[in-house]
Amino acid sequence: MMRAESQHHTEEDLLMYLLGEETLRPAGEIEGHVAECGECAGVLSEYRELLSALREWELPELPEADWSAQKARLLAFFRLERDREPHRAFWYPLLQALDHGWNYALENPLPTMAFVAAATAFALERTISVFALDRLLPVTGELIEILRQVL
Amino acid sequence: MATSTSDEDLVRSTLDGDEEAFSRLFDRYRVPVYSTSYRILQNPEAARDATQEIFVKLYRSLRTFDPRKSKFSTWLYRLAANHAIDSWRSRRARGETRLPDEPAQAERLLRESIMAEAIQSPYEQVESREKVDEIRRCIEALPELQKKVFVLRYFQELKLDEIAEMEDCSLGTVKTSLFRATQTIRRRLRRFGGIQ
């Protein structure tokens, strides 16, 4: 008994145990202690009783007509707001696509970096070839060879 | 088939202007939102009005919802709880709430209805009604964060880490708030005789 008393659990831990939340001490230890300690068992039982009383607090039902009227008002509001919004404009899908692309890039950084590197290499190679930069600047000749191998 | 559409898909369609999607979001969440409002406001008419305002707010702030950060339901319950707390504050300022120990008329009416019911009901039922009534008064008197955590944990069954995330505070703060709220009510019920 003395041993059980010396290991009393805090009320907070007992409540968290009851709620299935993370506790300071393992659940098995709490169960073992509560089985021996009348004081902690009493506290636990009071919390259990309180939680059961909470379930008796019923939600007053709203008549279906109230819900229907509320839904009709909300949908009228929805139509009004929707028609006011700029998302009907031609540039909205473009903005959305950019937003989706940006989100994809944040979620998948490695494929995005690989794509950006390949696109940059391709653009460089095209620029050097089209403007014949390898003839004007000899160093770009070596660069274009490397880029062509990479691509 | 239609019911299996995810919340995130409905949100996306709503943002694209799909009225049916918004209507389905309302059907799916009207009761939990009403429940959250009612537990905080404790008045069916006020909770009904708050529910409508919450859905208006939901539509206006839908673009700020980020599915990578939280579930839609968690995000919506936070919106609902915050709005209900604001409404409760306004009602209190107007003297429309039923604060504990105040001999308000609503209180007397409720007691009278309990007494009337007692004539026909078994004793246990009256005891249970009185216990629930005591709990309601205690909840109304709780500090705002405790009240919010209490309602979201016990009536919407959100996990404490979800509440901590949506309230942008530590898990410890949420645990302590919930514990203090529950302990206050337990002690009050014991004094009242609702707990043996």
HADDOCK unambig.tbl for C-alpha pairs under 7 A between the chains (distance, minus, plus):
assign (segid A and resid 12 and name CA) (segid B and resid 179 and name CA) 5.77 0.50 0.50
assign (segid A and resid 46 and name CA) (segid B and resid 195 and name CA) 6.55 0.50 0.50
assign (segid A and resid 47 and name CA) (segid B and resid 186 and name CA) 6.93 0.50 0.50
assign (segid A and resid 50 and name CA) (segid B and resid 186 and name CA) 6.63 0.50 0.50
assign (segid A and resid 53 and name CA) (segid B and resid 132 and name CA) 6.45 0.50 0.50
assign (segid A and resid 54 and name CA) (segid B and resid 132 and name CA) 6.87 0.50 0.50
assign (segid A and resid 56 and name CA) (segid B and resid 132 and name CA) 6.97 0.50 0.50
assign (segid A and resid 57 and name CA) (segid B and resid 132 and name CA) 5.86 0.50 0.50
assign (segid A and resid 59 and name CA) (segid B and resid 35 and name CA) 6.66 0.50 0.50
assign (segid A and resid 60 and name CA) (segid B and resid 44 and name CA) 6.73 0.50 0.50
assign (segid A and resid 70 and name CA) (segid B and resid 52 and name CA) 6.68 0.50 0.50
assign (segid A and resid 82 and name CA) (segid B and resid 17 and name CA) 6.13 0.50 0.50
